[in-house]
Amino acid sequence: MTAKYLVTGGAGFIGTNLVSQLCASGEKVTILDNFSTGKKKNLRDLPKDMRVIEDDVLDLKSLRKHVKGHDFVIHLAGQPSVLKSVKDPEESLQINGMGTLNALIAARDAKVKRFVHVGSAAAYGETPSLPKLETMNEMPLSPYAVSTIAGEQQCKVFFSTYGLQTVILRAFNIYGPYQDAANPHGAVVPRFIVTLLEAKPPVISGDGKQSRDFLHVSDLVEAIKAACIAPKAEGELFNIATGSRVTVNGLVNMLNSLLGKEIQPKYEEARPGDIRHSLADVTKAQEMLGFRPRVSILDGLKTTLEWYRKSL
Ligand SMILES: NC(=O)c1ccc[n+]([C@@H]2O[C@H](COP(=O)([O-])OP(=O)(O)OC[C@H]3O[C@@H](n4cnc5c(N)ncnc54)[C@H](O)[C@@H]3O)[C@@H](O)[C@H]2O)c1
């Protein structure tokens, strides 16, 4: 049966990929976005009858009105950049903390079936051991990490206090089509792809030996869909990643070899707030959500490269 989804931040990177998948499966989708980093042009390929509401999650009164009548809220509206949070910690806490609280209040009052929140692996921060397990304590290293933890904690409390079915997906490094390449505060994959396509050297912060667990966005989309319906997932937090890691130097090598180039990167000072290594244990998501990442890093980078080649 068709369900009604409200996707906050639906015009952003993860949102656009999610919404196009939901629409392709025949679901009814409403996007709520203030288009601060999300783009109207991202929505061009989506069905014309889809609802798009231009509004802010910081406006609780109107959010309440918009959430009514939906089965699921997928909360993606957020400020996703560590670097930007270091420059403006207050803004990050407002959007990721208060914005999430508002979305939870509106979802609780509208009695939605489930609220799925995409949090971040930045929450693990400087926890010393790898891989990261959901049972580890949070050790934030940046204002962004604090703000994403604030959102996650509110989700937990809305389940324990009000019985709202919340599911937290702690996403690791997500990449794929529609990720903003122009944003200097943005993620490495699109920045490196665009620089290499322009035959320029990619700039690596630090020595490049830092490692990340990179997941293709289509696998995160599958996890979000599973989180809406998986039995006993309510009140739980899941790592969403591949369970393997690649160094930033390794990422540049892979992109170079996919492009048939040998462009050497430039190195600059490490960025404040960045974690050294990141790798997930995804056993819990495998067991409870049936999560199986399907896209290998090489295939994922190859199709992402093709997408940027066509869209630039
Ligand atoms: N991309 C990743 O690797 C990653 C990893 C872990 C967690 N996350 C989290 O997932 C969420 C989505 O990330 P993304 O990469 O798609 O980022 P994005 O910037 O592409 O998307 C965020 C969307 O939220 C919208 N938005 C921001 N503030 C808003 C507000 N006050 N009201 C309404 N809309 C607002 C933006 O316009 C944008 O469309 C963020 O919360 C981010 O922290 C992302």
The ligand as an ORCA input file, in Angstrom:
! r2SCAN-3c Opt
* xyz 0 1
  N      26.498     13.469      3.488
  C      27.019     12.720      4.448
  O      28.068     12.083      4.269
  C      26.330     12.631      5.794
  C      26.861     11.726      6.735
  C      26.249     11.646      7.975
  C      25.133     12.410      8.264
  N      24.636     13.285      7.340
  C      23.466     14.088      7.723
  O      22.415     13.867      6.787
  C      21.643     15.065      6.646
  C      21.552     15.440      5.168
  O      22.866     15.645      4.674
  P      23.206     15.980      3.149
  O      24.590     15.493      2.919
  O      22.108     15.552      2.264
  O      23.294     17.579      3.240
  P      22.675     18.703      2.261
  O      23.237     20.006      2.737
  O      22.866     18.330      0.842
  O      21.125     18.616      2.610
  C      20.558     19.247      3.731
  C      19.225     19.817      3.271
  O      18.583     20.421      4.395
  C      18.077     21.699      3.991
  N      18.015     22.539      5.193
  C      19.051     23.011      5.928
  N      18.588     23.742      6.953
  C      17.228     23.710      6.877
  C      16.197     24.290      7.659
  N      16.472     25.038      8.734
  N      14.904     24.045      7.299
  C      14.610     23.294      6.199
  N      15.555     22.740      5.416
  C      16.852     22.947      5.754
  C      19.063     22.211      2.952
  O      18.543     23.211      2.094
  C      19.391     20.906      2.212
  O      18.470     20.677      1.162
  C      22.340     16.144      7.498
  O      21.689     16.242      8.730
  C      23.735     15.572      7.682
  O      24.330     16.041      8.869
  C      25.211     13.413      6.100
*
